[in-house]
Amino acid sequence: GGFKLIVNGENLDVVQMPMMKFVYNISDYVFISLCESITSSQMICLSPGIDKNLRLNPPIDLYVTFIMDNVKIIPEDDILTIVHDPIYYPFEDYIQEINSTNIIKFEV
């Protein structure tokens, strides 16, 4: 956990207490991450740290909800998958054009 997630939107700087809520298995486990507005169109949230005592075995699908001053917003792609020790591969070229909402490819 603790990876920085960059969130894009509008008027994010007026939200006083932005948060991301992660829910596992409907409501068995709930993790909340505070976010920080950087500009009116960007904020940074941290991915949740999963307590090893919970005995959850990756990959784990977490449902994501944003809470903006008590208003819940469900994103279009509302699942964050947590994997154990992901393998990252460098892009073949320096600049990569992606036509997808999910630009990270993992190998489990």
ChimeraX commands (.cxc) that place a marker at each C-alpha (Angstrom):
marker #1 position 0.00,0.00,0.00 radius 0.5
marker #1 position 0.86,3.63,-0.06 radius 0.5
marker #1 position 1.25,4.07,-3.82 radius 0.5
marker #1 position 0.28,7.52,-5.05 radius 0.5
marker #1 position -2.82,7.49,-7.25 radius 0.5
marker #1 position -3.38,10.63,-9.33 radius 0.5
marker #1 position -7.06,11.48,-9.71 radius 0.5
marker #1 position -8.27,13.87,-12.42 radius 0.5
marker #1 position -11.51,15.81,-12.24 radius 0.5
marker #1 position -12.99,19.29,-11.96 radius 0.5
marker #1 position -13.17,21.70,-9.01 radius 0.5
marker #1 position -11.22,19.32,-6.78 radius 0.5
marker #1 position -9.62,22.22,-4.91 radius 0.5
marker #1 position -12.94,23.25,-3.31 radius 0.5
marker #1 position -13.41,19.89,-1.59 radius 0.5
marker #1 position -12.38,20.26,2.05 radius 0.5
marker #1 position -11.98,16.57,2.92 radius 0.5
marker #1 position -11.52,14.38,-0.18 radius 0.5
marker #1 position -11.25,10.64,0.49 radius 0.5
marker #1 position -11.14,7.34,-1.35 radius 0.5
marker #1 position -13.01,4.43,0.17 radius 0.5
marker #1 position -11.99,0.88,-0.73 radius 0.5
marker #1 position -14.38,-1.99,0.07 radius 0.5
marker #1 position -13.52,-5.68,-0.10 radius 0.5
marker #1 position -16.21,-8.37,-0.50 radius 0.5
marker #1 position -19.25,-6.08,-0.30 radius 0.5
marker #1 position -18.55,-4.80,3.23 radius 0.5
marker #1 position -16.28,-7.30,4.98 radius 0.5
marker #1 position -13.33,-4.89,5.05 radius 0.5
marker #1 position -13.31,-1.13,4.47 radius 0.5
marker #1 position -10.16,0.93,3.95 radius 0.5
marker #1 position -10.24,4.74,3.76 radius 0.5
marker #1 position -7.50,6.90,2.28 radius 0.5
marker #1 position -7.34,10.68,2.63 radius 0.5
marker #1 position -6.59,12.60,-0.55 radius 0.5
marker #1 position -4.84,15.90,-1.17 radius 0.5
marker #1 position -5.93,18.40,-3.82 radius 0.5
marker #1 position -2.98,19.63,-5.86 radius 0.5
marker #1 position -4.82,21.77,-8.40 radius 0.5
marker #1 position -8.44,22.35,-9.32 radius 0.5
marker #1 position -8.19,19.37,-11.68 radius 0.5
marker #1 position -5.88,16.95,-9.81 radius 0.5
marker #1 position -5.57,15.32,-6.43 radius 0.5
marker #1 position -3.37,12.56,-5.02 radius 0.5
marker #1 position -4.70,9.65,-2.98 radius 0.5
marker #1 position -2.72,6.78,-1.47 radius 0.5
marker #1 position -3.56,3.17,-2.22 radius 0.5
marker #1 position -4.56,1.23,0.89 radius 0.5
marker #1 position -2.15,-0.83,2.93 radius 0.5
marker #1 position -3.59,-4.28,3.56 radius 0.5
marker #1 position -2.98,-5.62,7.06 radius 0.5
marker #1 position -1.35,-9.06,6.78 radius 0.5
marker #1 position -3.33,-10.22,9.83 radius 0.5
marker #1 position -6.51,-10.07,7.72 radius 0.5
marker #1 position -5.22,-13.09,5.77 radius 0.5
marker #1 position -6.42,-11.84,2.41 radius 0.5
marker #1 position -4.66,-13.57,-0.46 radius 0.5
marker #1 position -3.96,-11.45,-3.56 radius 0.5
marker #1 position -5.19,-10.78,-6.10 radius 0.5
marker #1 position -7.79,-8.74,-4.20 radius 0.5
marker #1 position -10.49,-6.68,-5.94 radius 0.5
marker #1 position -11.44,-3.55,-4.02 radius 0.5
marker #1 position -14.47,-1.46,-4.97 radius 0.5
marker #1 position -13.54,2.22,-5.07 radius 0.5
marker #1 position -15.73,5.15,-4.05 radius 0.5
marker #1 position -14.72,8.78,-3.73 radius 0.5
marker #1 position -16.17,10.73,-0.82 radius 0.5
marker #1 position -16.11,14.47,-1.42 radius 0.5
marker #1 position -17.33,16.24,1.73 radius 0.5
marker #1 position -19.87,13.45,2.43 radius 0.5
marker #1 position -20.98,13.16,-1.22 radius 0.5
marker #1 position -20.25,9.67,-2.61 radius 0.5
marker #1 position -19.04,9.40,-6.19 radius 0.5
marker #1 position -18.61,6.02,-7.87 radius 0.5
marker #1 position -16.11,6.13,-10.77 radius 0.5
marker #1 position -16.77,4.45,-14.10 radius 0.5
marker #1 position -13.96,1.95,-13.50 radius 0.5
marker #1 position -14.69,1.25,-9.84 radius 0.5
marker #1 position -12.42,-1.74,-9.11 radius 0.5
marker #1 position -8.80,-1.56,-7.94 radius 0.5
marker #1 position -6.98,-4.90,-8.06 radius 0.5
marker #1 position -4.20,-5.46,-5.51 radius 0.5
marker #1 position -1.62,-8.10,-6.42 radius 0.5
marker #1 position 1.31,-9.56,-4.49 radius 0.5
marker #1 position 4.71,-8.34,-5.74 radius 0.5
marker #1 position 3.67,-7.19,-9.22 radius 0.5
marker #1 position 6.15,-7.35,-12.09 radius 0.5
marker #1 position 6.58,-4.09,-14.01 radius 0.5
marker #1 position 7.92,-3.99,-17.54 radius 0.5
marker #1 position 9.35,-0.78,-19.04 radius 0.5
marker #1 position 7.67,0.72,-22.08 radius 0.5
marker #1 position 9.44,-0.17,-25.32 radius 0.5
marker #1 position 9.52,3.48,-26.39 radius 0.5
marker #1 position 9.88,6.55,-24.22 radius 0.5
marker #1 position 6.44,7.93,-25.16 radius 0.5
marker #1 position 3.46,5.59,-25.11 radius 0.5
marker #1 position -0.01,6.47,-26.41 radius 0.5
marker #1 position -2.72,4.58,-24.57 radius 0.5
marker #1 position -6.39,4.55,-25.57 radius 0.5
marker #1 position -7.62,2.90,-22.40 radius 0.5
marker #1 position -8.55,3.93,-18.86 radius 0.5
marker #1 position -6.22,1.27,-17.41 radius 0.5
marker #1 position -2.65,1.89,-18.57 radius 0.5
marker #1 position -0.85,-0.49,-16.22 radius 0.5
marker #1 position -0.46,-4.14,-17.19 radius 0.5
marker #1 position 0.33,-6.62,-14.43 radius 0.5
marker #1 position 1.48,-10.21,-14.47 radius 0.5
marker #1 position 0.19,-12.27,-11.54 radius 0.5
marker link #1:1,2 radius 0.2
marker link #1:2,3 radius 0.2
marker link #1:3,4 radius 0.2
marker link #1:4,5 radius 0.2
marker link #1:5,6 radius 0.2
marker link #1:6,7 radius 0.2
marker link #1:7,8 radius 0.2
marker link #1:8,9 radius 0.2
marker link #1:9,10 radius 0.2
marker link #1:10,11 radius 0.2
marker link #1:11,12 radius 0.2
marker link #1:12,13 radius 0.2
marker link #1:13,14 radius 0.2
marker link #1:14,15 radius 0.2
marker link #1:15,16 radius 0.2
marker link #1:16,17 radius 0.2
marker link #1:17,18 radius 0.2
marker link #1:18,19 radius 0.2
marker link #1:19,20 radius 0.2
marker link #1:20,21 radius 0.2
marker link #1:21,22 radius 0.2
marker link #1:22,23 radius 0.2
marker link #1:23,24 radius 0.2
marker link #1:24,25 radius 0.2
marker link #1:25,26 radius 0.2
marker link #1:26,27 radius 0.2
marker link #1:27,28 radius 0.2
marker link #1:28,29 radius 0.2
marker link #1:29,30 radius 0.2
marker link #1:30,31 radius 0.2
marker link #1:31,32 radius 0.2
marker link #1:32,33 radius 0.2
marker link #1:33,34 radius 0.2
marker link #1:34,35 radius 0.2
marker link #1:35,36 radius 0.2
marker link #1:36,37 radius 0.2
marker link #1:37,38 radius 0.2
marker link #1:38,39 radius 0.2
marker link #1:39,40 radius 0.2
marker link #1:40,41 radius 0.2
marker link #1:41,42 radius 0.2
marker link #1:42,43 radius 0.2
marker link #1:43,44 radius 0.2
marker link #1:44,45 radius 0.2
marker link #1:45,46 radius 0.2
marker link #1:46,47 radius 0.2
marker link #1:47,48 radius 0.2
marker link #1:48,49 radius 0.2
marker link #1:49,50 radius 0.2
marker link #1:50,51 radius 0.2
marker link #1:51,52 radius 0.2
marker link #1:52,53 radius 0.2
marker link #1:53,54 radius 0.2
marker link #1:54,55 radius 0.2
marker link #1:55,56 radius 0.2
marker link #1:56,57 radius 0.2
marker link #1:57,58 radius 0.2
marker link #1:58,59 radius 0.2
marker link #1:59,60 radius 0.2
marker link #1:60,61 radius 0.2
marker link #1:61,62 radius 0.2
marker link #1:62,63 radius 0.2
marker link #1:63,64 radius 0.2
marker link #1:64,65 radius 0.2
marker link #1:65,66 radius 0.2
marker link #1:66,67 radius 0.2
marker link #1:67,68 radius 0.2
marker link #1:68,69 radius 0.2
marker link #1:69,70 radius 0.2
marker link #1:70,71 radius 0.2
marker link #1:71,72 radius 0.2
marker link #1:72,73 radius 0.2
marker link #1:73,74 radius 0.2
marker link #1:74,75 radius 0.2
marker link #1:75,76 radius 0.2
marker link #1:76,77 radius 0.2
marker link #1:77,78 radius 0.2
marker link #1:78,79 radius 0.2
marker link #1:79,80 radius 0.2
marker link #1:80,81 radius 0.2
marker link #1:81,82 radius 0.2
marker link #1:82,83 radius 0.2
marker link #1:83,84 radius 0.2
marker link #1:84,85 radius 0.2
marker link #1:85,86 radius 0.2
marker link #1:86,87 radius 0.2
marker link #1:87,88 radius 0.2
marker link #1:88,89 radius 0.2
marker link #1:89,90 radius 0.2
marker link #1:90,91 radius 0.2
marker link #1:91,92 radius 0.2
marker link #1:92,93 radius 0.2
marker link #1:93,94 radius 0.2
marker link #1:94,95 radius 0.2
marker link #1:95,96 radius 0.2
marker link #1:96,97 radius 0.2
marker link #1:97,98 radius 0.2
marker link #1:98,99 radius 0.2
marker link #1:99,100 radius 0.2
marker link #1:100,101 radius 0.2
marker link #1:101,102 radius 0.2
marker link #1:102,103 radius 0.2
marker link #1:103,104 radius 0.2
marker link #1:104,105 radius 0.2
marker link #1:105,106 radius 0.2
marker link #1:106,107 radius 0.2
marker link #1:107,108 radius 0.2
view
